[in-house]
Amino acid sequence: MNTAKRKEADGTEPLTVEAGADETEAFTERDRGDVIMRVGAVVVHLNSDDDKTTAALEQFSVLQVERIEKAAAGQEPEA
């Protein structure tokens, strides 16, 4: 994926989010941010209407990856 800052005709803008997932696709669309990730066989879609900054989306994404990895290892994920 080309992550160069560009705004598409439909208003989406790609983002680079480092979350530790096997694959990650992130973008903003009008008034929200979205992150789609694959961690092993689990695919998760996160979205935020409140804070669509790269830093906030990355923080939420890292937390979700940690939870998925704990659950996959048979541990109880925290909050």
Buried (B, 14 or more C-beta within 10 A) or exposed (E): EEEEEEEEEEEBBBBEBEBBBEEBBBBBBEEEBBBBBBBEEBEBEBEBEEEBEBEEBBBBBBBBBBBBBEEEEEEEBEE
